[in-house]
Amino acid sequence: MASKEDVQSATVLRSDDSFGGAPDVLVGSGGRRKKKKKKKQAAALKPWEKAVFKQAKRFDEASKEYRDRHEKSNKKKKNGWIKDLNKNYSKAMSKLMKF
């Protein structure tokens, strides 16, 4: 049997009905938290990164919008995706162009 000095930590996991409980640490610190690493980036590039990331998010939204409309058109009518291509594409691109 291990002595108290050999045990680094002991944690009891408890949960509520929806698994929302928090663990209780009985012995020790409960593990070491790592220090968050600093982002390695020049300060001058920060606005550029934000703009590029924002544009990438818009592309994601637009492509998801198009995919959803494509599927819906296909379910509604025969060859629906091709019949509604202009409408679906233009609505998806409006998501891309919003500011």
N, C-alpha and C positions, 0 to 999 in steps of 0.2 A: 504494500500500500504506500502511496506517495505521501510525503509530508507536505505541510502547508506551504513551505518554501518552493517546492517543485511545481506547484500549480500556478500557472501564470494568470489565468482568469477562469471563472465559472459563470455561465450565463443561463438564466432560466427564460425560456421563450413562452410567452403567454399571448393568447389571442382572444379577442372579443368575437361576437357572432360573425362579423364580416372580416375577420383577420385584420383588425386594426390595432391590436395591442402592441405595446412596446416591450422589448426585452429588458429584463432586470439583471444587472451585473451584481453577483454576490461577492466575488473575490477578484481583486486586480482592477486594472483600468478598463478592461473590455476591449483591448486592442489598441494599437497605436494608429493615430490618424496621420496620414501623409500630408505634408504641407503641399498646398496647391502650387503647381509649377507656374512660373510667370511666362506669359506668352512671348515668344521670341519673334518680334516684328518691329520694324521701324515705325516710329510714331507718324511719320509722314504718309505711310501707306494705309493708315487706319480708315480714312474716308473712302479710299479706293476699294478696300476690302468690303466695307459696308455696302457700297453701291453694287459691287459684283454679287455679293451674297443676296441682296434684295432682288436683283434681277433673276438670279437662279431660283429664288422662291416663287417669283412670278411665273417663270417657265413651268415650274412644278404645278402650280395652280391651274395654269392654262391647259396643260396636257391632261390633267385629271378631269377638268371640265369637258374637254373634247372627248376623252374616253367614255365618260358617263353619258354624254349626249349620243355618241356613236352607238353604244349598247342599247340605249333607249329607242333610238330610231330603228335599229335592227329588229327589236322585239315588236315594235308597233306595225311595221309594214314590210312587205317583201322588198329586198334590196334597199331598205330604208336608209342605210348609211350613205349610199351614193346619192339618193334623192335629196337627202337633207345635208349633204356635205357642205355647201356654201353657208347655210344657216348655222350649222354646228361649228364650223371653223371660225366664222366671224364672231360668234358669241364667245368662243374660247379665246380668240385674240383680243377681245375687249377686256378680258381679265388680265392679259399680258400688258396692255397699254395703260391700265389705270395708274394713277399717281397718288 
